Amino acid sequence: MCPAISLLSSLTASHIMKLMHSNVVNTDEYPLLHLAKTCATPDQLSVTVMSHVSAVGARGSGSASGSVPKRGAEGSKPKLAIAGAGVSGLYAGILMQRAGWDVDIFEASARVGGRIQTHRFNDEQDNWFEVGAMRIPQSPAHQIVGDLIDYCNVHGGGKSRLGPLQRIPYVLEHPNNLIHVNGRQVRLCDPEAKCPVKLGFPDVPPAYHGKSAQELLMSVLHPFIEQLHKDFNKGFEEILKYDHLSFRMYLKQIAGFPTSVIDYIEALCSQSNQYDLAFTEICCLSMDFFTPEWITLAGGMDRLPRSMAHMIGLKNLHLGAPVTTIEALPDGKVFLAAGGRVTGNVYDKVLLAMPPAALKMIPNRPRWHTRKEHALRAMHFEPLYKLGIRFKSRFWEKVAQPSFGGQTTTDLPSRWIVYPSNGIGDQGSGVLLLYSWMTDAAAFLPLSIPERLELGLKDLEKIYGPQGVDVRAEFLEAQDAAWSSKWATGDSMFLPGQFSTLHDAAGQAEGNIHFAGEHLSRRHTWIAGALSSALSSVREMTGDATIEALGQHTTTVNPQQPETFRADPEPAVATAQHNESTRPSNERSLELQPARKPPLAKL
């Protein structure tokens, strides 16, 4: 018997309650004893102890650490707990159910999807914006996402009241999109867009004139991107030779670009200080952004994880249930407690499909080997800030030089102004997305909600005031999200050397505790990376390397019936509102209702 269980079973509940507050017992030696501190009364602790002792006593000898659990003598299914209902956790859950496992998914927030989140201002068709993932490149590297969409439509939530998932084109760039830097403003299609001096960069040498910042960037990246497209694994090994360098240092030391040219390219093609990330990271990211065709989902990207949730079965999803305790037991099984359920459960395997910032903050968890612990502390995630503003009309499509999708690049606090690809040409209200990364995103964090909104409106006035648009008269309401303050803390973007030294250690299984997430893939920030990581973990957990991605010759197993589910709202993210006394329900009777966000500020 586990020492912690022996101790617990030999004492009365009241004795244990006193013991836990006496500092006599070293709870580092008995991790399970942390549970006692979560119990309010001796009676509650008695239930906890007996439940756990019974669960462990019924297990028998179990399986060896790291082995694949087998069905019991009576055909019982092996049990898996997944921490995290982002797209990686959901994908792994579906695959493991197909492999014959019982799956429970625990999610700290009140919704599924992780960094796939759509905010809907109201019930109007296109009055929404993507708080998280918002576009999918149409390239072979992202085929796993397209296959999943097809699979959902055939087998999953696409057959429920959610309806089918419909692809629509995503416009990455439009000729009338603007460049607004150094007080200058030109269109992408204007000749001045290729002249650094005209854009207020006088220190760029003449040898670099006549090409856009994007063309200068591609002159360096093109050979590496070609290798990645031809054979990603071999191409990745090639770029990994420069993983010790930041992209800025590669441009300076290897490509020979002057600092003024590097600053020019970064200002127009990226965000502040992003070129201090690893050369490897920027290569992989740029590989996607030069893909010509893109899609998004009609009605919002969050319809994908909500559809996946229906395949999992809503009874297997536990929202508002952050994992509080993980303990590897002597027989190789794993004890997990979450969301105040101090009794917890014993599982054959546990998959932690969560970002490192959330994983390392689990109150009671094993201490793993030094390299993994360092990876959990050190893996770099960049801040992301989004401000969605709803206006009375789509005025950006009605000015003399309209933008129909794409984005405007600025050096203002709002670095990118993203024009919606949904609802192009509609006559009703519309939503603009103001988007910033890294240092530019972090600058918003100290500001109050009204101050953030005021900055956003001022930025839009600088762009559209000269074009005759009264931005404030058009304003209706706004919603923002600072991902730094959420469980994810942002997007994974590795610093120099982190792919070489941290990536493999971070994803290595610890006995029957496994790990997944886009940060453990080589396609950071993308849904495809999260799915690929989940697929690898499933193959590892089952010991079956032949398991295919969903949609690749896969068929349904026990399709779920439509279920209705409503979650308690998660903590409010900032909302601003103007002269609207009522706001329609976001989702009516749709399943997996997104959290409501009450107004926090008014103009």
N, C-alpha and C positions, 0 to 999 in steps of 0.2 A: 504494500500500500504506500502511496505517496506520503512523505513525512508530514506535509501540511494537513492531509486528510487524517492521519493518525492523531495528530495534535488536536485537530478540531473535534474529532469524534470522541476523544477522551475527556473533554471538558464540557461543562455546562455552558449554555449560551451566555448567562450573566457573567461567568468567569472570563469567557473570551472577550466580552465587551470591555471588561476592566483591563484585561491583559493588553489589548490593543492600544490603550492610552497610557501604558506604564513604561514604555521604552525598554521592557525586559526582553521582548522577542525581537530578533532581527528579521524584519519582514522581507529583506533582500534574500534571505535563505528560504523563506516560505512565501513565495509570491501570492499564493492563493489567500493568505491571511489579509491581504489588502481589501478583500471583499468585506471583511468584518467592519471596516471603517465606513462602509457605505450603508450599513444597516442602522436604522433609527432605534430599534428596540430589540431586546433579547428574543422575543417571539419571532420577529422577522428574521433574525440570525439563525434561529433554530430551523426554520424552513429552508434557508439557504444551505446550511450545513448538511441536512438530511437529503436534500435534493442532489447535492453534489456527490455525497458519499454513495447514494443509491446509483447515480449515473456511472460512477467509476467502478463500483462493485459489479455492475451488470456487464461491463465491457469484456471481461475475461482478459486473456493475454494480449489481444489486439495484434497489430502489425508492427513490424520493425520500423524504426524512425527512417523516414524518407522512402519507404516502400509504398506501393500502390495497394490500398485496401481492397479486399475481395468481398463479394457478397457473403452474407452470413449463411449458416446452415439452412435456414428457413427461407432463403432468398431475399433477405432484407437488403435494401440498397445502402451503399456507402453514403456518408453524409459530408457535405461541404458547406462551410460558411464563407461568404464573401463579404469583406468589408469595403464598402464603396459601391454606390449605384450609378456611377458614371458609365460612359459607354463601354469602357474596358470591363468593368465588373458585370454589366448586363450581358455583354457578348460572351464572356467566360461562362456565365450562368446558363445561357441557352445551350452552349456546346456541352457543358457537363451534364445537363439534363438529358440531352440526346445520347450521352454516353452511359446513361443509366444511374446517375447520382441524384440523391435528394439535395436540394440547394436552398439555403437561406441567405438572403442578402440584407445586410445592415447598412443603413445610410444615415449619416449624421444630420443632414438637412431635411427639409420637408418636401423634397421633390427628387425625381430621378433625373439623370442627365449630366451631372457634374458641370463641366465647362461648356456643355451645350444647353443654353438657356435662352428662351425667347420672351421678351416682355411685350404684352399686348395692352395698349392703352384703352381699347374698347372693343366692341364687337364688329366694327367696320373691317372690311376684308384686308386692307393693307395698312392698318394703323398699328404697326408693330416694328420692333427692331431686334437685332440679335445682340444679346448681352454677352454671349460667348461665340462659339464657332459659327461662321456665317457663310462659308463657301467651300466648294469641293472642286479641286482641279480634275479635269478629265484626262488623266494620264494613267498608264499601267500601274504605277505605284499606288494609285488610289482606287484601283478596281475593286479592292476588298470592300470599300464603302458602297459602291454601286451595286455589288452583289448582295450586300446586306439589305439595301433598299428594296431590291427585287424580292428577296426572301421574305421580308416583312409583308410585302403586298400579297404574296401567295399564301403564306402560312400564319402570319401574325396579326398585329394590331391593325394592319391595313384592311382586315376583314371585319373589324369591330366598328363601333360608332365613330371612331377616329377617322375612318375612311382611308383610302389608299394614299400613299406617299407620292406626290407628283413633282417631278423635276421641272424646274424652270431655268432659263439661262441666267447666269450671273455675269454682269458686265464689269470686268476688272478695270477697263480704261475706255474713256470716250474722248474723241479729238478735242472737244470743248472743255474738258477738265482743265483746271487752272493750276498754275504755279504762282504762289504768292509768297515771295521771300524778299528780305531787305527792302521792303516798301515798294517793290516792283511786282507787277502782275501781268502774266502772259498766259496764253493757252498752250496746251501741249502741241498743237498743230502749228503754232507760230514759229517763224525762223529764230526769233529771240530765245526760244526754249533751248537752243543749242549753243548759246553764246553766254559763257559765264560772266563776262563783263556786263552785258545787258541785264543780267540777273543780280548784279551787285556783288560779284566775286572778282574784284580787280586783280587779286594776286595769283590767279590761275594763269600759268604761262601760255603764250599763244599756241604752242604745240598741241595743247589740249582743247583748243577752240574748234568749233564746227561739228562737235559730237555732243549728243545729250549726255547727261550724267549716267543714264541707264546704259547707253552705248559704251561709255568708258568702263563701266562696271563689267559689262559682258565681255569686253576685250580681255579681261583677266580671267573671268570665271568660265568662259565658253569651253575651253579644253577639258576642264574638270567635269562640267555638267554633261558634256558629250560622253565621257567615260561612265558617269553614273547612269545615264540613260541606256547605254549599251549593255553594261553589266554592273548592277548596283554594288554587289559585293566586292568585285575587283576595284571598281571606282572608289568605293569607300576606303579600302585599304590604301589606295594611292593618296587620297586627301588626308588620311590619318597620319601620314608622314609629317604633316605640318600642324598637327593638333596642338603642339606646344606653343604655337604662335597665335596671337590674336589676329583677326582679319586686318586690323589697322597696321600691325607690324608686318604682315605679309605684303600688303600693298606698298609699304615703305621700303622694306629690306629686300624683298624678292622681286616685286614688280617694278620698283624704282619710282613710284609716284611721289611727288612732292606733297608735303603736309597740306598745302592749300588745295590741291586737287582731291585729296582724300576727304577733307572737310566738305568740299563742294558736293562730292558724290554722296556722302553720308546724309547731308542735309536734304537732298532731293530724292534719294532712293531709300532712306531708312529713317531712323529716329536717333535722337542724341545719345551718343556713347554706345550704340549697338555694335559698332565695329571694334569695340574692345572685347567682344565675345570671340569664341574660338573660330579659327579659320574653317574648321570642319563644320561648325554649326551654320555659318553663313553660306557655305557651299550647298549644303543640303536644303536650306531654306530657299535659296535663290533658284535651285533646280525646279521648285514648284511654281515660283512666281513668273517664270517665263513660259509656263504652259499656256497655249492660246485659248483653250476652251474651258469654261467653268460652269458649274451649276449651283443652285441652291434649292431648297424645298419650298413649294407654295404653302403659305400659311405658317411658316416658321420651322427652323431646324429642330426645335425640341419635339416635333412630332415623331422624329426617328426614335429617340430613347423611350418615348411614351408607347410607341408601337412595340418596341422590344419588351417593355414591362409586361405587356399582355401575353407575350409568349412565355415569359418566366412564370406568370401567374401571380396576381396581386397578393394572394395569400402568402406567398413566399418572400414578399418585400416588407421590410420593417423600416419605416421612415421615422425621422426624429430619434434615431437610435445610434448615437456615437459609441464606438467600441471603447470599453473602459478597461477590459482585462483580457490578456492572452497569456496562456500558460501551456508550455509544452510538457506533456505528461510522460512518465517513464515508459509507458508502453507504445509511445510514438503518436498517440492521439493528441488532440489539442482542445483545451478548455477555452471557451470564449464567452464573455458577458458583455452586454451592450445596452445602452439606453436605460439605465436604472434597473434592468432585469438582473438583479444580483445573483439569482440562482444560476443563470447562464446555461450553457449546453456543452456537451463534449462532441467533437467532430473528428472524422477521420483525417480531414485536411482543412486548412484555412488558407484562403487567398486574400492577400491584402492589396486590393486594387485602389490604392489611394496615394496621393502625392506625399513626398517625404516629410513636408512640414506637418501634415496631419498625423502621419504614422509615428513620427518620433515623439509626438505629444500624447500618445496613448498612456494613460496614467500608470498602468501595470502591464508591462510587457517584458519579454526576455531581453537580456543583453546579448547582442550578437557579436560576431568577430569584429576586430578593430577596424578593418577596411570598410565593412558595411556601415558601422556606426559613423565613421567619418563621412561616408557618402551621404547618409541621411542628413547630416549637419551641413554639408558643403555644396551639394548639387544646387546649381544656380537657377532660380526662377525669376523672370523679369516681371515687374509690375505692369498691369494693364488698366487703363481707365477708359470708360465709355460713357458718353452722355447722349441719350436719345432725346430729340426735341420734336414735338408734334406741332405742325403749323396748319393754318386754315387752308392753305393751298400748296401745291407743289411748285412754288415760285421759281425754283432753279430750272424748271423745264419750260418756263414762260418768258424768260429774259431774252434779250436779242441774240445771245450766244448760249443756248441752253445746254445743260448736261443731262444726258439720259443714261444714268448709271455711271459707274466709275468712281473716282475720288479726286478731290483737290488736295494738293500738297502745300503746306504752309510752314513758316517758321514761327507762327503764333503759338500760344499755349495749346490750342486745338490743332495738333499737327496734321491730322487728316480729316477731311470732311467727306464722308462716304455717302454717295447718292444711292437710294434704294433701287435695286433691280426689279423688285416686285411692284406692280401697279404703275408701271411706266405709262404716261399719257392719261392717267385718271384725272378727273376734274375735282375730286373731293380733297380732303385734307391729306397731308403726307408727313413723313418722318425723316429727319436727317440724323445721321450718326456722326458725332464728333469723337475721334479715336486717337489715343496717345499710348505710347509704350515707354518702358524703361524710365530714364530720368525725367522725360516729359510727363509720364504718368504720375510719378512720385510727387511732382510739384503740386498736384491737385489735392493731395491727401490732407495737408494742414488747413485747407480752406473749408469754410462752412458751406452748406448746401446752396444758399442763395449766392454766395461768392462764386462758386463754381459755375452756376447757371449764368450769372452776370458776365463772367469771362467768355463763356461760350457764345452768348448773344453779341457781345462786342466783337468777337472774332468774325462772326457772320456779317455784322454790319460793315466791317472793313472790306469784306469780299463783295457783298451785294448792295451796300449803300450807294456806291458809285453807279450801280446798274439800275437805280431807281426803285429798289425794294425797301419798304419800311418793315424791317425784320420784327420789330417789337409789336407792330400792329398785327402781324401774321401769327405771333406766338400764341399757343394754346396751353401746352403743358410739357413737362420734361421728366425724365427718369435717368438716374445715373447709377453706375456700378464701378466700384474700385475693387478689382480682384485681389489686391493685396490684403484686403480685410476679410476675404473668404477663405474656406478651407484650402483651396488650391494655391493661394498666394500669387497666382499669375501663371505664366507659361514657362515650361522648362526650356532654358537656353543656356547651354554649357559654356563655361569659361575655358580659357586655354588649358589643355591637358586633362580636362575632366572626362572626355570620352575615353582616353587612353587609360586613366587610372581609377575612375569611379564607376563607369557604366556597368561593367560585368559584375563587379562586387555587389552593386546595389540590387541587381536582379537575381542573385544566386539564392536558391532555396535554402531554408534552415530547417532540416528535417522535413516535417509535413506542413511547414508554413511556407507559402509561396508568395510571389510578388508580381504585380502587373501594373501597367500604366504607360501613357505615352512617353514619360520621362525615361522609361526603360527600353524604348525603341530607338531606332536611328532616324525616325521621322518626327522630331519634336514639334509640338503645337498642333499636329494634325489628327483628325479622327482616325485616319489610316494607321498612324503610329500606335494609338490606343488599341485598335482592333488587332494589329499584328502582335503586339505584346501579349494580349489576352490569348490569342491562338497559340503562341509559344508556351505560355503557362499551362494551358489545357493539355497540350501534348506532353509536357513534363509531368503533370499531375496524374495523367492516365497511363503514362508509359507508352503511348501510341503515337508515333511520329507520322502516321498516315492520316490523321484527322484533318479534314479539309475545312477551309473557310466556308461559312454559310453562303449558300447560293452557288457553290461549285459542286453540282451533282448531288446536292443534299435534298432530303425529303423531310416532311414534317413528322414529328413524333408527339403524340398526344396533344394536338392543338388545343389551346385554351379557349374557353368561352368568354365572351365579353363580360367584364366586371366593372362595377362602378366604384370608384375610390376617391375620397376627398382627404387631403392632408391639411393639418393645421398650418397656418401661414408661417413661413420662416421670418426671421427678423427683417424689418423693413429696410429696403435700400432707398436712397433718397428719391423723392418725387416732388416735382413742383407743378402747380396747377393754376390756371387763370380763368376766372369767371365761368366755372362749370359746377353747378350745384349738385349734379348727379353723375355717376359714372357707371355704366352698365357692367354687369358681371363679365369677367374676362372670358370665362369658358362655358357658361351655362351648365349643361349637364355632362360636358365632356369628361372622360375619365382622366385620372391623374391631373387634377386641376392645379395649375401653377399658383404660386403664392400670391396673395393680394398685397399690394403696396400702398398704404394710406398716404395721402399728401402730407408732406412735411414742410413745404415752403410755398409762398405765393409772391408774385411780383406786385 
